[in-house]
Amino acid sequence: MKIKFTKNGLRGTLTVPGDKSISHRAVILAALASGRTEIQGFLRGEDCLNTLKNFKMMGVEYKENKDKLIIQGKGLQGLKKPGKALDVGNSGTAFRLMAGVLAGQEFITKLTGDASIQRRPMKRVTDPLRKMGGRFSGDTAPLIIFPSKLKGAAYESPVASAQVKSALLLAGLYAKGVTSVTEPVLSRDHTERMLKNFGVKLRTENLTSGKYKAVLAGGVTKLQGGLKINIPGDFSSAAFFIVGALILPGSKLLLKNVGVNPTRIGLLEALKKMGAKITLKNKRLFSGEPVADIEVVSSALQGVEVGGELLVRMIDEVPIFAVAAALAKGRTVIKNAEELRVKESDRIKAVVEMLKAFGLKAAETSDGLLIDGNPQVLDKLARINTYHDHRIAMSAAILGLLNKKETSITDDKCIDTSFPNFAVLLKEAGK
């Protein structure tokens, strides 16, 4: 992918594709429901299509057209042994959530993924699942998951992780007794919201200690079918256009129907601390998920410090936040971001390399980044190694719009995992 300098800013109205996290969960729970579920706004990116394919291999039937995905659920006990290994591709979310579901099945399964997945740590999921009675060949992909009788457990997670929490709650659907997960702060709660939509008895509470707890009652016999799920636009995809509009002079952009779940929009809070002009309009709900239209106007930004609970709510957006920081005035400090070391790439390292490729100042720390920002138009031939990471590729593309010389991005195909029409929308907004 080659990106050209734009003088016009980003303008107009865009609709980003459906939320990736919610799309995964919608397929999984619809497959386990009794009866038909209709899904509007399903993300047809590689990651979510792999999840759909894997459940088809376990006997789940579906139909799709331009607007809707219709899944005929098999019920909690209706999945069949797949004829070969289930492959999640590049999706850590799919791997960890499916490990929770498969731990409760009566058949043996092999779960695997691409080279990136095979390097990523899965012990944070397999260990607590073992406490529930789950049996695994090891702690990395490819992973053999053996049949087991699960029992409820009370697990206190050392980190706020929606993937760990979701894996345990999904396993809890098959467990005898109560399953509870406590985390230091609330991570994204799409699984909890959707389980309630499917009729599951789930209690959530914010503890006086500041921790969060989700409690799944035992004895789940079915997930109700007949649901219509409307998936909002993916905030993580919208984030690239939000930052692009902020840093490109003359921008005024409206992003329609974007999910604004409070557990996901830490980036907006961080950007507003920097002086960003961002307005949420037409707030409403899609299938229990908060949604809004987001208006963004180009803004002069100031460096800030982010970490702690705020960082949890913007962990996937750190690469594009770093782009905003590099074009802000003054130093930005990003801390408590160790999790970025084990994403699709070592994102701390990859972000620093990306910024330096444009001649910008950034440095790694043990748990984050230091970025010395400077509002400027860039003028440097930039060749970006994405490390096959979609968020690095799209962040570099946005920065390339400010570069008078050519920006070349290797392996831009990785963008298809989450945002297949990114290049089309970028061209449309930059006209």
C-alpha positions in Angstrom: 0.0 0.0 0.0 1.3 3.5 -0.9 -0.2 6.5 0.8 -0.1 10.0 -0.7 -0.1 13.4 1.0 -3.5 15.1 1.3 -4.0 18.8 1.5 -7.8 18.6 2.0 -8.2 16.9 5.4 -10.8 14.3 6.0 -14.4 15.4 5.4 -17.9 14.1 4.9 -19.9 11.2 6.5 -18.6 7.7 6.9 -20.0 4.4 8.3 -17.4 2.0 9.6 -17.9 -1.8 9.5 -19.5 -3.8 12.4 -17.7 -4.3 15.7 -15.2 -7.2 15.5 -15.5 -8.1 19.2 -19.3 -8.2 19.1 -19.3 -10.1 15.8 -17.2 -12.9 17.3 -19.5 -13.1 20.3 -22.7 -13.0 18.3 -21.6 -16.0 16.2 -20.5 -18.0 19.2 -23.7 -17.4 21.2 -26.0 -17.7 18.2 -24.4 -21.1 17.4 -25.1 -22.3 21.0 -28.7 -20.9 21.1 -31.8 -23.0 20.5 -33.2 -21.7 17.3 -32.6 -19.0 14.8 -30.7 -15.7 15.4 -30.6 -12.9 12.9 -27.5 -10.7 13.0 -27.3 -7.3 11.3 -24.0 -5.5 10.8 -21.8 -8.6 11.1 -18.1 -7.8 10.3 -17.1 -9.8 7.2 -13.4 -9.5 8.0 -11.1 -12.5 8.0 -11.1 -13.0 11.8 -14.8 -13.2 12.2 -15.3 -15.2 9.0 -12.9 -17.8 10.5 -15.1 -18.0 13.6 -18.1 -18.5 11.4 -16.3 -21.2 9.4 -15.2 -23.0 12.5 -18.7 -23.3 13.9 -19.9 -24.5 10.5 -17.3 -27.3 10.8 -19.1 -28.2 14.1 -22.5 -28.6 12.4 -23.9 -25.0 12.7 -25.8 -23.9 9.6 -26.1 -20.3 8.5 -27.3 -18.1 5.6 -25.9 -14.7 4.7 -26.9 -12.0 2.3 -25.7 -8.4 1.9 -27.3 -7.1 5.1 -27.9 -10.1 7.4 -26.4 -13.2 8.8 -28.9 -15.8 9.9 -27.6 -18.6 12.2 -29.5 -21.7 13.1 -28.3 -22.6 16.6 -27.6 -26.1 17.6 -28.2 -25.7 21.3 -25.7 -26.0 24.1 -25.2 -29.7 23.6 -25.6 -29.8 19.8 -22.1 -29.1 18.4 -20.4 -32.0 16.6 -16.8 -33.1 16.5 -15.1 -31.2 13.6 -13.4 -33.3 10.9 -10.1 -31.4 11.3 -8.4 -28.7 13.4 -10.3 -25.5 14.0 -8.2 -22.6 12.7 -8.8 -19.1 14.1 -6.2 -17.4 11.8 -4.9 -14.3 13.5 -7.6 -13.9 16.1 -6.6 -14.1 19.8 -10.2 -13.3 20.7 -11.5 -16.2 18.8 -8.9 -18.6 20.2 -9.5 -17.8 23.8 -13.3 -17.6 23.6 -13.5 -20.8 21.7 -11.2 -22.5 24.2 -13.9 -21.8 26.8 -16.7 -23.2 24.7 -14.7 -26.3 23.6 -13.5 -27.1 27.2 -17.1 -28.2 27.9 -17.7 -30.4 24.9 -17.9 -34.2 24.8 -15.5 -34.5 22.0 -11.8 -33.9 21.5 -10.8 -30.8 19.5 -7.6 -29.3 18.0 -7.5 -25.5 18.1 -4.8 -23.6 16.2 -4.0 -20.4 14.4 -1.4 -18.6 12.4 2.3 -18.1 13.4 1.3 -15.1 15.5 -1.3 -17.0 17.5 1.2 -19.8 18.0 3.6 -17.3 19.7 0.9 -15.7 21.9 0.4 -16.7 25.6 -2.6 -18.8 26.3 -1.7 -19.9 29.8 -3.8 -17.0 31.2 -6.8 -18.9 29.8 -5.9 -22.5 30.1 -4.8 -22.2 33.8 -8.2 -20.9 35.1 -10.1 -23.3 32.8 -8.1 -26.1 34.4 -9.4 -25.0 37.8 -12.9 -25.6 36.3 -11.8 -29.1 35.2 -10.7 -28.3 31.7 -8.1 -30.6 30.1 -5.5 -29.3 27.6 -2.4 -30.6 25.9 -0.4 -27.5 26.9 -0.6 -23.8 27.0 0.1 -22.7 23.4 -1.4 -23.3 19.9 -1.9 -25.8 18.4 -3.9 -26.8 21.5 -5.6 -30.2 22.0 -8.8 -29.8 24.1 -10.0 -33.0 25.7 -13.6 -33.8 26.8 -14.2 -32.9 30.5 -16.9 -32.4 33.1 -16.6 -28.7 34.1 -17.5 -27.4 37.6 -18.0 -23.8 38.5 -15.2 -21.8 40.1 -14.4 -18.4 41.5 -11.5 -16.9 39.6 -9.8 -13.6 40.5 -7.9 -12.4 37.4 -4.6 -10.6 38.0 -5.3 -8.5 34.9 -8.3 -6.9 33.4 -8.9 -9.1 30.3 -12.2 -9.4 28.4 -10.8 -12.5 26.6 -10.0 -14.3 29.9 -13.3 -13.3 31.5 -15.3 -14.3 28.4 -13.6 -17.7 28.1 -14.5 -18.5 31.7 -18.1 -17.3 31.4 -18.6 -19.3 28.2 -17.1 -22.4 29.9 -19.5 -21.6 32.8 -22.4 -22.3 30.5 -21.3 -26.0 30.6 -20.3 -26.1 34.3 -22.0 -27.5 37.3 -22.4 -24.8 39.9 -21.7 -21.0 39.9 -18.9 -19.5 37.9 -17.6 -16.1 38.9 -14.8 -13.8 37.5 -13.3 -10.9 39.4 -11.0 -8.5 37.6 -9.0 -5.4 38.9 -11.1 -3.0 36.8 -13.9 -3.6 34.3 -12.7 -4.8 30.9 -14.9 -4.6 27.9 -18.3 -6.2 28.8 -19.7 -7.2 25.4 -20.0 -10.9 26.6 -22.0 -10.0 29.7 -24.4 -7.8 27.8 -24.9 -10.4 25.1 -25.3 -13.3 27.5 -28.2 -11.4 29.2 -29.8 -10.8 25.8 -29.8 -14.6 25.2 -31.6 -15.1 28.5 -28.7 -16.2 30.7 -28.9 -15.3 34.4 -25.8 -13.2 35.0 -25.1 -10.8 37.8 -22.5 -8.0 37.6 -21.3 -5.7 40.3 -18.7 -3.0 40.9 -17.1 -3.9 44.3 -16.2 -1.3 46.9 -12.5 -2.1 46.3 -12.8 -0.8 42.8 -12.8 -4.3 41.3 -15.5 -5.8 39.0 -17.2 -9.1 39.4 -19.4 -11.2 37.0 -21.3 -14.1 38.4 -22.9 -16.7 36.2 -25.6 -18.9 37.8 -25.2 -22.6 37.4 -27.7 -24.9 35.7 -27.9 -23.2 32.3 -29.9 -25.4 30.0 -30.4 -23.3 26.9 -29.8 -19.9 25.3 -33.0 -18.6 23.9 -33.3 -18.3 20.1 -35.3 -15.9 18.0 -33.1 -12.9 18.7 -32.3 -10.1 16.3 -28.9 -8.6 17.0 -27.9 -5.2 15.6 -24.1 -4.8 15.7 -22.8 -1.2 15.9 -19.8 0.1 14.0 -16.5 -0.8 15.5 -15.0 2.0 17.6 -11.5 0.6 17.1 -12.0 1.0 13.3 -13.5 4.5 13.8 -10.5 5.5 15.9 -8.2 5.7 12.8 -10.5 8.2 11.2 -11.0 10.1 14.4 -7.3 10.7 14.8 -6.8 11.4 11.1 -9.5 14.1 11.3 -7.8 15.6 14.4 -4.3 15.9 12.9 -5.2 16.9 9.3 -5.9 20.6 9.0 -9.3 21.5 7.5 -11.0 18.2 8.6 -14.6 17.8 9.7 -15.9 14.3 9.7 -19.0 12.5 11.0 -18.8 8.8 11.8 -22.3 7.2 11.9 -23.6 4.4 14.2 -20.4 3.8 16.1 -20.4 1.7 19.3 -19.5 3.8 22.3 -19.6 1.2 25.1 -17.9 2.9 28.0 -15.4 0.1 28.3 -14.1 0.8 24.8 -13.9 4.6 24.4 -10.9 5.5 26.7 -9.3 6.9 23.5 -12.0 9.6 23.4 -11.2 10.6 27.0 -7.5 10.7 26.3 -7.9 12.7 23.1 -10.2 15.2 24.8 -7.5 15.7 27.5 -5.2 16.6 24.6 -7.7 19.3 23.4 -9.5 17.3 20.7 -12.8 18.7 19.4 -15.0 15.6 19.5 -18.8 15.5 19.9 -21.1 12.5 20.4 -24.5 13.0 18.7 -27.7 11.0 18.5 -26.9 8.6 21.4 -29.0 5.4 21.4 -28.8 1.6 21.9 -28.3 -1.3 19.5 -29.2 -4.6 21.1 -28.1 -3.3 24.5 -24.9 -1.6 23.2 -24.5 2.2 23.4 -24.2 3.8 20.0 -23.6 7.4 18.8 -22.6 9.4 15.7 -19.1 10.9 16.3 -18.3 14.4 14.9 -14.6 15.3 14.8 -13.0 18.6 13.8 -9.3 19.1 13.3 -7.6 20.3 16.6 -4.4 21.5 18.1 -3.3 18.8 20.5 -1.1 18.8 23.7 0.9 16.0 25.1 -0.6 14.0 28.0 0.1 11.1 30.3 -2.2 8.0 30.1 -2.1 4.7 32.1 -4.1 2.7 34.6 -7.8 2.2 34.2 -7.9 4.6 31.2 -5.3 2.5 29.4 -7.4 -0.6 29.8 -10.3 1.1 28.0 -8.0 2.1 25.0 -5.5 -0.8 24.8 -6.3 -1.6 21.2 -6.2 2.1 20.2 -2.7 2.8 21.5 -1.0 2.6 18.0 -3.3 5.3 16.6 -3.2 7.3 19.8 0.6 7.3 19.4 0.1 8.9 16.0 -1.9 11.7 17.6 0.7 12.1 20.3 3.5 12.4 17.8 1.7 15.3 16.2 0.8 17.0 19.5 2.8 19.7 21.2 5.0 18.3 24.0 5.7 14.9 25.6 3.1 12.1 25.9 3.8 9.3 28.3 2.0 5.9 27.8 2.4 3.5 30.8 0.9 0.3 32.2 0.7 -1.0 28.6 2.7 -4.3 29.0 -0.1 -6.1 27.3 0.9 -4.6 24.0 4.0 -6.8 24.0 1.9 -9.9 23.3 -0.6 -8.6 20.7 -0.5 -9.5 17.0 3.0 -8.0 17.2 5.1 -6.4 20.0 3.1 -3.2 19.5 5.4 -1.1 21.7 8.3 -1.9 19.5 6.4 -1.7 16.3 4.9 1.7 17.1 8.3 3.2 18.0 9.7 1.8 14.7 6.8 3.2 12.7 7.1 6.7 14.2 10.9 6.8 13.7 10.4 5.8 10.1 8.6 9.1 9.6 11.4 11.0 11.4 9.4 11.4 14.7 10.7 11.1 18.2 9.6 8.1 20.3 11.2 5.6 22.7 10.2 2.3 24.3 9.9 1.9 28.1 9.4 -1.4 29.9 5.6 -0.9 30.0 4.9 1.7 27.3 6.2 4.6 25.3 7.6 8.1 25.5 6.7 10.3 22.6 8.0 13.8 22.1 5.4 15.4 19.8 5.8 18.2 17.3 2.9 19.5 15.1 4.3 19.4 11.6 4.0 18.3 8.0 6.2 15.3 7.4 8.8 15.2 4.6 10.5 11.8 4.7 10.4 8.7 2.5 8.8 6.1 4.9 8.8 2.4 4.5 6.8 0.7 7.2 7.1 -2.9 8.4 3.7 -3.8 9.8 4.8 -7.1 11.4 1.6 -8.4 9.9 -0.4 -6.3 12.4 -3.5 -4.6 11.1 -3.4 -1.8 13.6 0.2 -0.8 12.8 -0.7 -0.8 9.1 -3.7 1.5 9.5 -1.9 3.8 11.9 0.9 4.2 9.4 -1.6 4.9 6.7 -3.2 7.8 8.6 0.3 9.3 9.4 1.2 8.9 5.7 -1.6 11.4 4.8 0.6 14.1 6.4 3.8 13.0 4.6 4.8 15.0 1.5 7.0 12.1 0.4 5.8 8.6 -0.3 4.7 6.3 2.5 5.0 2.6 1.6 3.4 0.0 3.9 4.4 -3.7 3.6 1.9 -6.5 4.0 -1.2 -4.3 4.0 -3.3 -7.4 3.5 -3.3 -7.8 7.3 -5.8 -5.0 7.3 -8.5 -7.4 6.0 -8.6 -9.2 9.4 -10.6 -6.3 10.9 -11.3 -3.5 8.3 -11.7 -4.9 4.7 -12.8 -1.6 3.2 -10.4 0.7 5.0 -8.6 1.9 1.9 -11.9 2.6 0.2 -13.2 4.7 3.1 -9.8 6.5 3.5 -9.9 7.5 -0.2 -13.6 8.6 0.1 -12.9 10.8 3.2 -9.8 12.4 1.7 -11.3 13.5 -1.6 
